[in-house]
């Protein structure tokens, strides 16, 4: 028995997995130092090259680290520059890891360790990236009144992080590669449930101050974590016909209930709406008959577990009303109801602000319908006594932001990316349960993310857009694996 466990551990702890562990430990040291000293001591600067060198040698490990560290540390990994004492390195940890991954992929292709893959989706991505790069160049050449720092940031979100969609299919060339990465994502999301527990115990979620509520109440889970939870929940529900027959599916059912409770307690209305619409869309158009039957049953199971957990929480709040967790649980009942009722209400400040801002953005499009206004621009927003200049990237609608900045030239190119990859997945030959389930999950996720981008700056925030770009990358990778592995039908039934 012991030899079996040792052999199993050795087979799973591959060189890529060891490199992944090194990256996670290195970043954990940064976090511990910040907690202990309030800053990162200068002598830890030697760890910075680790984030570049390790992914350069093991690019898969770099991608896994991006997934895990983004989910667990969100803005601290993606938006906080390296700071050693008084010195600041104007790079985020995720940027160094990505540079290493890009370098590793290029080296693998140049030295013929892997074959380069190109399809229509990658071609359309290249068109979109090229247009965005031209707009960045125009900003540096001084065309118009632009904030160059904002222009560079916009380009990074559209192109630098967008290259993830092109890199994934170069690395994940087999079914096993995709499976392993999905496991890393799901384990990371399961580990992030600790943030839901912290939110319950302290009466408010960590880092929820970055997304204040327009109604009363308190969030028990931060917006980014709710987004990551929703990606896992949606993918698992849609792909249930693959994993449900396994003996350990009971643990997945429990995970579904916990994820649903976390999403509910985040009080993010657009996520609730997006989940409902995309699930219904996938149920009608993408899923097989067997999957639809199981999804209906699993939805009731997940709803039951979530209801049971919420009932236990209510009993706890009733028995111990003076405790902080009890007070937050009591408050969330009315808040959830208020959030639901406020959807579509013009009296809600968040919704009314969006309506006013989007109208100003549409007026800006009418001024420059073909070429757009360019990067680093602001739109004037006026409503009664409210007057403000809002950065285009912060208008809380990524689709609209793309059209305002790059006009119909860039906007149609971005629509083309989603349209081409969706059609590629729909036309993909069906090969076994695993491939069909994964294809349905990806189509549902693409529809879901397209909906969410109508309500928040998903594409303009790296801790959110890396998930979107990876979804596109996984879709391209699945197309590559299916088309280049004729024996997949036999190997992917289970």
C-alpha positions as CSV (number, residue, x, y, z in Angstrom):
1,X,0.0,0.0,0.0
2,X,2.8,2.4,0.9
3,X,4.7,1.7,-2.3
4,X,1.5,2.3,-4.2
5,X,1.0,5.7,-2.6
6,X,4.7,6.6,-3.2
7,X,4.4,5.7,-6.9
8,X,1.2,7.6,-7.2
9,X,2.7,10.7,-5.6
10,X,5.8,10.4,-7.9
11,X,3.7,10.0,-11.0
12,X,1.6,13.1,-10.2
13,X,4.4,15.3,-8.9
14,X,5.9,15.8,-12.4
15,X,8.7,18.4,-13.2
16,X,6.0,20.8,-14.2
17,X,4.1,20.3,-11.0
18,X,7.3,20.8,-9.0
19,X,8.0,24.1,-10.8
20,X,4.4,25.1,-10.1
21,X,5.0,24.5,-6.4
22,X,8.2,26.6,-6.5
23,X,6.3,29.6,-7.9
24,X,3.5,29.3,-5.3
25,X,6.0,29.0,-2.5
26,X,8.0,32.0,-3.8
27,X,4.9,34.2,-3.8
28,X,3.9,32.9,-0.4
29,X,7.2,34.2,1.0
30,X,6.4,37.6,-0.3
31,X,3.0,37.5,1.4
32,X,4.4,36.3,4.7
33,X,7.1,39.0,4.6
34,X,4.5,41.7,4.0
35,X,2.4,40.4,6.9
36,X,5.4,40.1,9.3
37,X,7.1,43.4,8.4
38,X,4.5,45.5,6.6
39,X,6.7,45.5,3.5
40,X,8.9,43.1,1.6
41,X,12.5,43.3,2.8
42,X,15.1,44.2,0.2
43,X,17.0,40.9,0.6
44,X,14.0,39.1,-0.9
45,X,14.7,40.7,-4.3
46,X,16.5,37.6,-5.3
47,X,13.1,35.9,-5.5
48,X,11.9,38.2,-8.3
49,X,13.9,36.4,-11.0
50,X,12.2,33.1,-10.0
51,X,8.9,34.4,-11.4
52,X,10.6,34.9,-14.8
53,X,13.1,32.0,-15.0
54,X,10.9,29.1,-13.8
55,X,8.1,29.8,-16.3
56,X,10.7,30.2,-19.0
57,X,11.8,26.7,-18.4
58,X,8.4,25.2,-17.5
59,X,5.7,27.4,-19.2
60,X,2.9,25.1,-18.1
61,X,3.9,25.6,-14.5
62,X,3.7,29.3,-15.1
63,X,0.1,29.1,-16.4
64,X,-0.9,27.0,-13.5
65,X,0.6,29.5,-11.1
66,X,-1.3,32.3,-12.8
67,X,-4.5,30.4,-12.3
68,X,-3.9,29.6,-8.7
69,X,-2.3,32.8,-7.5
70,X,-4.9,34.9,-9.2
71,X,-7.8,33.0,-7.6
72,X,-6.2,33.0,-4.1
73,X,-4.6,36.5,-4.0
74,X,-6.5,38.3,-6.8
75,X,-5.4,42.0,-6.9
76,X,-2.3,41.5,-4.8
77,X,-0.8,39.1,-7.4
78,X,-2.2,41.0,-10.4
79,X,-2.2,44.7,-9.5
80,X,0.4,45.3,-6.8
81,X,3.9,46.0,-8.1
82,X,7.0,44.5,-6.6
83,X,8.2,46.7,-3.7
84,X,11.4,46.0,-1.8
85,X,11.8,48.5,1.0
86,X,11.7,51.9,-0.6
87,X,12.2,50.7,-4.1
88,X,9.3,49.8,-6.4
89,X,9.7,47.6,-9.5
90,X,7.1,48.8,-12.0
91,X,6.0,45.3,-12.8
92,X,3.3,43.1,-11.3
93,X,4.1,39.5,-10.3
94,X,1.7,38.2,-13.0
95,X,3.6,40.2,-15.6
96,X,6.9,38.5,-14.8
97,X,5.3,35.1,-14.9
98,X,3.6,35.9,-18.2
99,X,6.9,37.1,-19.7
100,X,8.5,33.8,-18.7
101,X,5.6,31.8,-20.2
102,X,5.7,33.7,-23.5
103,X,9.5,33.2,-23.7
104,X,9.2,29.5,-22.9
105,X,6.6,29.0,-25.6
106,X,8.6,30.9,-28.2
107,X,11.7,28.9,-27.3
108,X,9.8,25.6,-27.6
109,X,8.6,26.5,-31.1
110,X,12.0,27.8,-32.2
111,X,13.8,24.7,-31.0
112,X,11.0,22.5,-32.5
113,X,10.1,21.0,-29.1
114,X,6.5,21.7,-30.1
115,X,4.8,22.6,-33.3
116,X,3.2,26.0,-33.7
117,X,-0.6,26.0,-34.1
118,X,-2.6,28.5,-36.0
119,X,-6.3,28.7,-36.9
120,X,-8.9,31.3,-37.8
121,X,-9.5,32.3,-34.2
122,X,-5.8,33.0,-33.6
123,X,-5.8,34.9,-36.9
124,X,-8.7,37.1,-35.7
125,X,-7.0,37.6,-32.4
126,X,-3.9,38.8,-34.3
127,X,-6.1,41.3,-36.1
128,X,-7.6,42.6,-32.8
129,X,-4.1,42.8,-31.2
130,X,-2.7,44.6,-34.2
131,X,-5.5,47.2,-34.2
132,X,-5.0,47.8,-30.4
133,X,-1.2,48.2,-30.9
134,X,-1.8,50.8,-33.6
135,X,-4.0,52.8,-31.1
136,X,-1.3,52.6,-28.5
137,X,1.3,53.9,-31.0
138,X,-1.1,56.7,-31.9
139,X,-1.3,57.6,-28.2
140,X,2.5,57.9,-28.0
141,X,2.7,59.9,-31.2
142,X,0.5,62.5,-29.6
143,X,-2.8,62.2,-31.4
144,X,-5.4,63.8,-29.2
145,X,-5.5,64.6,-25.5
146,X,-4.7,61.2,-23.9
147,X,-3.5,59.8,-20.6
148,X,-0.5,57.7,-21.7
149,X,-0.4,55.6,-18.5
150,X,-4.1,54.7,-19.0
151,X,-3.4,54.0,-22.7
152,X,-0.6,51.6,-21.8
153,X,-2.7,49.9,-19.2
154,X,-5.5,49.4,-21.7
155,X,-3.1,47.9,-24.2
156,X,-1.8,45.5,-21.6
157,X,-5.3,44.3,-20.8
158,X,-6.3,43.9,-24.5
159,X,-3.0,42.5,-25.9
160,X,-0.4,41.5,-23.3
161,X,-2.9,39.4,-21.2
162,X,-4.8,38.6,-24.4
163,X,-1.8,36.6,-25.7
164,X,-2.8,34.0,-23.1
165,X,-5.5,32.9,-25.6
166,X,-2.8,32.2,-28.2
167,X,-0.3,30.6,-25.8
168,X,-2.6,28.0,-24.3
169,X,-3.2,26.0,-27.5
170,X,0.6,25.9,-28.1
171,X,1.2,24.3,-24.7
172,X,-1.9,22.1,-24.2
173,X,-1.6,19.6,-27.1
174,X,-3.2,16.6,-25.5
175,X,-6.3,15.7,-23.5
176,X,-4.2,15.0,-20.4
177,X,-2.8,18.6,-20.5
178,X,-6.3,20.1,-20.5
179,X,-7.5,17.7,-17.8
180,X,-4.6,18.6,-15.5
181,X,-5.1,22.3,-15.9
182,X,-8.8,22.0,-15.2
183,X,-7.9,20.1,-12.0
184,X,-5.6,22.9,-11.0
185,X,-8.4,25.4,-11.5
186,X,-11.0,23.4,-9.5
187,X,-8.6,22.8,-6.6
188,X,-7.7,26.5,-6.5
189,X,-11.4,27.4,-6.4
190,X,-12.1,24.9,-3.7
191,X,-9.2,26.3,-1.7
192,X,-10.7,29.8,-2.2
193,X,-13.7,28.7,-0.2
194,X,-11.7,29.8,2.9
195,X,-12.5,33.4,1.9
196,X,-16.2,32.6,2.2
197,X,-15.6,31.2,5.7
198,X,-13.6,34.2,6.6
199,X,-16.4,36.5,5.4
200,X,-19.0,34.6,7.5
201,X,-16.8,34.7,10.7
202,X,-15.8,38.3,10.5
203,X,-19.2,39.6,9.3
204,X,-17.9,40.9,6.0
205,X,-15.8,39.5,3.2
206,X,-12.1,40.3,2.6
207,X,-11.4,43.0,0.0
208,X,-15.1,43.8,-0.5
209,X,-14.4,47.5,0.1
210,X,-13.3,47.7,-3.5
211,X,-16.9,47.1,-4.7
212,X,-19.2,49.1,-2.4
213,X,-22.9,48.3,-2.5
214,X,-25.5,50.7,-3.9
215,X,-28.0,49.2,-1.4
216,X,-27.7,48.4,2.2
217,X,-26.0,45.3,3.5
218,X,-22.6,43.6,3.5
219,X,-20.9,41.2,1.1
220,X,-19.6,38.0,2.5
221,X,-17.5,37.3,-0.6
222,X,-15.5,39.7,-2.8
223,X,-16.6,40.2,-6.4
224,X,-13.6,38.6,-8.1
225,X,-13.9,35.4,-5.9
226,X,-17.6,35.3,-6.8
227,X,-16.7,35.4,-10.5
228,X,-14.2,32.6,-10.1
229,X,-16.8,30.6,-8.2
230,X,-19.4,31.1,-10.9
231,X,-17.0,29.9,-13.6
232,X,-16.5,26.6,-11.7
233,X,-20.1,26.3,-10.9
234,X,-21.3,26.8,-14.4
235,X,-18.7,24.5,-16.0
236,X,-19.5,21.7,-13.5
237,X,-23.2,22.0,-14.0
238,X,-23.0,21.9,-17.8
239,X,-20.5,19.1,-17.9
240,X,-22.3,16.9,-15.3
241,X,-22.8,13.9,-17.6
242,X,-19.0,13.4,-17.6
243,X,-18.2,13.6,-13.8
244,X,-21.6,12.5,-12.3
245,X,-21.1,8.7,-12.6
246,X,-17.9,8.7,-10.6
247,X,-17.9,7.5,-7.0
248,X,-16.7,10.8,-5.6
249,X,-19.4,12.8,-7.3
250,X,-20.9,13.5,-3.9
251,X,-18.0,15.8,-3.1
252,X,-18.7,17.7,-6.3
253,X,-22.4,18.1,-5.3
254,X,-21.3,19.5,-2.0
255,X,-18.9,21.9,-3.8
256,X,-21.7,23.0,-6.0
257,X,-23.8,24.0,-3.0
258,X,-20.9,25.9,-1.3
259,X,-20.1,27.7,-4.6
260,X,-23.8,28.7,-5.0
261,X,-24.0,30.0,-1.5
262,X,-20.8,32.0,-2.0
263,X,-22.1,33.6,-5.2
264,X,-25.4,34.4,-3.5
265,X,-23.6,36.0,-0.5
266,X,-21.5,38.2,-2.8
267,X,-24.6,40.2,-3.7
268,X,-23.4,40.6,-7.3
269,X,-26.6,40.9,-9.3
270,X,-25.1,40.8,-12.8
271,X,-23.5,37.4,-11.9
272,X,-26.9,36.0,-10.7
273,X,-28.5,37.1,-14.0
274,X,-25.6,35.9,-16.1
275,X,-25.6,32.5,-14.5
276,X,-29.3,32.0,-15.0
277,X,-29.3,33.1,-18.6
278,X,-26.2,31.2,-19.7
279,X,-27.4,28.0,-17.9
280,X,-30.8,28.2,-19.7
281,X,-29.0,28.9,-23.0
282,X,-26.7,25.9,-22.5
283,X,-29.5,23.7,-21.4
284,X,-31.5,24.4,-24.6
285,X,-28.7,24.5,-27.2
286,X,-25.5,22.9,-26.1
287,X,-26.2,20.0,-23.8
288,X,-27.1,16.4,-24.7
289,X,-30.3,14.8,-23.5
290,X,-28.6,12.8,-20.8
291,X,-26.8,15.9,-19.6
292,X,-30.0,17.9,-19.4
293,X,-31.7,15.3,-17.2
294,X,-28.7,15.1,-14.9
295,X,-28.4,18.9,-14.8
296,X,-32.0,19.3,-13.7
297,X,-31.4,16.8,-10.9
298,X,-28.1,18.3,-9.9
299,X,-29.6,21.8,-9.8
300,X,-32.1,20.6,-7.3
301,X,-29.3,18.9,-5.3
302,X,-27.2,22.1,-5.3
303,X,-30.2,24.2,-4.4
304,X,-31.0,21.9,-1.6
305,X,-27.5,21.9,-0.2
306,X,-27.4,25.7,-0.4
307,X,-30.8,26.0,1.2
308,X,-29.7,23.7,4.0
309,X,-26.6,25.6,4.7
310,X,-28.5,28.9,4.7
311,X,-31.1,27.3,7.1
312,X,-28.3,26.2,9.5
313,X,-26.9,29.7,9.3
314,X,-30.3,31.2,10.2
315,X,-30.7,28.9,13.2
316,X,-27.2,29.9,14.4
317,X,-28.1,33.6,14.0
318,X,-31.3,33.1,16.0
319,X,-29.6,31.3,18.8
320,X,-26.6,33.6,19.0
321,X,-27.9,37.0,17.8
322,X,-25.2,39.2,19.3
323,X,-22.3,37.5,17.5
324,X,-20.8,39.2,14.5
325,X,-21.5,36.3,12.1
326,X,-25.1,36.1,13.3
327,X,-25.6,39.8,12.7
328,X,-24.2,39.5,9.2
329,X,-26.5,36.5,8.4
330,X,-29.5,38.3,9.7
331,X,-28.7,41.3,7.6
332,X,-28.1,39.4,4.4
333,X,-31.7,38.1,4.3
334,X,-33.1,41.5,3.7
335,X,-30.1,42.6,1.5
336,X,-30.6,39.7,-0.9
337,X,-34.3,40.5,-1.3
338,X,-33.4,44.2,-1.7
339,X,-30.8,43.4,-4.3
340,X,-33.3,41.3,-6.3
341,X,-36.0,44.0,-6.2
342,X,-33.5,46.7,-7.2
343,X,-32.7,45.0,-10.5
344,X,-34.0,47.4,-13.2
345,X,-34.9,50.1,-10.7
346,X,-34.0,53.6,-11.8
347,X,-33.8,54.7,-8.2
348,X,-30.8,52.4,-7.7
349,X,-27.7,54.6,-7.9
350,X,-25.5,52.0,-9.5
351,X,-28.0,51.3,-12.3
352,X,-28.8,55.0,-12.8
353,X,-25.1,55.8,-13.0
354,X,-24.6,53.1,-15.6
355,X,-27.5,54.4,-17.7
356,X,-26.1,58.0,-17.7
357,X,-22.6,56.9,-18.3
358,X,-23.5,54.5,-21.2
359,X,-25.5,57.3,-22.8
360,X,-22.5,59.5,-22.8
361,X,-20.4,56.7,-24.1
362,X,-22.8,56.1,-27.0
363,X,-22.7,59.8,-27.8
364,X,-18.9,59.5,-28.0
365,X,-19.2,56.6,-30.5
366,X,-21.5,58.8,-32.7
367,X,-18.7,61.3,-32.9
368,X,-16.1,58.7,-34.1
369,X,-18.1,55.6,-35.2
370,X,-15.3,54.1,-37.4
371,X,-12.1,54.8,-35.6
372,X,-13.2,55.5,-32.1
373,X,-11.8,58.0,-29.7
374,X,-8.5,56.1,-28.9
375,X,-7.0,54.9,-25.7
376,X,-6.6,56.9,-22.5
377,X,-9.7,59.0,-23.1
378,X,-12.5,60.2,-20.8
379,X,-16.2,60.7,-21.4
380,X,-18.1,63.6,-19.8
381,X,-21.0,62.4,-17.7
382,X,-23.7,64.8,-16.6
383,X,-26.9,64.1,-14.8
384,X,-28.6,66.9,-12.8
385,X,-26.0,68.1,-10.2
386,X,-23.6,65.3,-11.1
387,X,-20.7,66.2,-13.3
388,X,-17.7,64.0,-13.9
389,X,-15.1,62.8,-16.4
390,X,-15.0,59.0,-16.4
391,X,-12.2,57.0,-17.9
392,X,-13.6,55.0,-20.9
393,X,-12.2,51.8,-19.4
394,X,-14.3,52.4,-16.2
395,X,-17.7,52.7,-17.8
396,X,-18.7,49.3,-16.5
397,X,-19.4,47.8,-20.0
398,X,-16.4,46.2,-21.8
399,X,-18.2,45.8,-25.1
400,X,-19.1,49.5,-25.1
401,X,-15.6,50.5,-24.0
402,X,-14.0,48.6,-27.0
403,X,-16.4,50.4,-29.4
404,X,-15.8,53.8,-27.8
405,X,-12.0,53.4,-27.9
406,X,-11.5,51.6,-31.2
407,X,-14.8,52.2,-33.1
408,X,-16.3,49.7,-35.3
409,X,-12.9,48.6,-36.6
410,X,-11.8,47.2,-33.2
411,X,-15.3,46.4,-32.0
412,X,-16.1,44.1,-34.9
413,X,-12.7,42.4,-34.7
414,X,-13.4,41.6,-31.0
415,X,-16.9,40.3,-31.9
416,X,-15.3,38.2,-34.6
417,X,-13.0,36.5,-32.0
418,X,-16.0,35.3,-30.0
419,X,-18.1,34.5,-33.1
420,X,-15.3,32.4,-34.8
421,X,-14.4,30.4,-31.7
422,X,-18.1,29.7,-30.9
423,X,-18.7,28.5,-34.4
424,X,-15.5,26.3,-34.3
425,X,-16.7,24.6,-31.1
426,X,-20.3,24.1,-32.5
427,X,-18.9,22.5,-35.6
428,X,-16.4,20.4,-33.8
429,X,-16.9,16.6,-34.3
430,X,-18.3,14.9,-31.2
431,X,-15.7,12.4,-29.8
432,X,-16.8,10.8,-26.5
433,X,-18.3,12.0,-23.2
434,X,-15.3,14.0,-22.1
435,X,-15.0,16.1,-25.2
436,X,-18.7,16.7,-25.6
437,X,-19.0,17.8,-21.9
438,X,-16.0,20.1,-22.2
439,X,-17.2,21.6,-25.4
440,X,-20.6,22.3,-23.9
441,X,-19.0,23.9,-20.8
442,X,-16.8,26.1,-23.0
443,X,-19.7,27.3,-25.1
444,X,-21.7,28.1,-21.9
445,X,-18.7,30.0,-20.4
446,X,-18.2,32.0,-23.6
447,X,-21.9,33.0,-23.5
448,X,-21.7,33.8,-19.8
449,X,-18.6,35.9,-20.1
450,X,-20.0,37.8,-23.1
451,X,-23.0,38.7,-20.9
452,X,-21.0,39.7,-17.9
453,X,-18.9,42.1,-20.0
454,X,-22.1,44.2,-20.5
455,X,-22.1,45.1,-16.8
456,X,-18.6,45.4,-15.5
457,X,-15.1,46.3,-16.8
458,X,-14.1,42.6,-17.1
459,X,-11.8,43.1,-20.1
460,X,-10.2,46.2,-18.5
461,X,-9.2,44.5,-15.3
462,X,-6.4,41.8,-15.4
463,X,-7.6,39.8,-12.5
464,X,-10.9,39.2,-14.4
465,X,-9.8,39.2,-18.0
466,X,-7.1,36.5,-17.6
467,X,-10.0,34.1,-17.0
468,X,-11.8,35.3,-20.2
469,X,-8.7,35.0,-22.3
470,X,-8.0,31.6,-20.9
471,X,-11.5,30.4,-21.8
472,X,-10.8,31.4,-25.4
473,X,-7.4,29.7,-25.2
474,X,-9.0,26.5,-23.9
475,X,-11.5,26.6,-26.7
476,X,-8.8,26.8,-29.3
477,X,-6.8,24.1,-27.5
478,X,-9.8,21.7,-27.5
479,X,-10.2,22.3,-31.3
480,X,-6.5,21.5,-31.8
481,X,-6.6,18.4,-29.6
482,X,-9.8,17.1,-31.4
483,X,-8.5,17.8,-34.9
484,X,-5.0,16.4,-34.4
485,X,-5.8,13.3,-32.3
486,X,-7.9,10.9,-34.5
487,X,-7.8,8.3,-31.7
488,X,-9.5,10.7,-29.2
489,X,-12.9,9.0,-29.7
490,X,-11.6,5.8,-28.2
491,X,-9.6,7.5,-25.3
492,X,-12.1,10.2,-24.2
493,X,-15.2,8.1,-23.4
494,X,-14.0,8.2,-19.8
